[in-house]
């Protein structure tokens, strides 16, 4: 794993961070190895901000979990729906 910051972290944490960053870059349609312009960095940061740092895949998983608890398809989860 390259980079001074990542070399200070335990390997498992560094791998997790690298994986998350790669996924966020992919979600922003930025290729690995591509030089980033200010606009590219801004796009990635904007994506992080709008998804609370979740990847597109994680957002989709959360939506699916929400639908599972939204038994009456109201678009809202009642406490009773959450506890079954």
C-alpha angles and dihedrals in degrees: 000000000000130000133067095250095051092048089063092058128078110267095248092053092045091051091050092050092046091050092049093048092048091051093048090049090049091049088053088050094245117145123228109259093023116134109241124228122205088261091054092051090046091051092052093047091047090051090050090050096049093047097039088244092304118135119237088256092053091048089052091050091050091050090051091050090049091052089052091058094040092083095168094045091235094138089243131085119230117207087241090056090053096051093044 
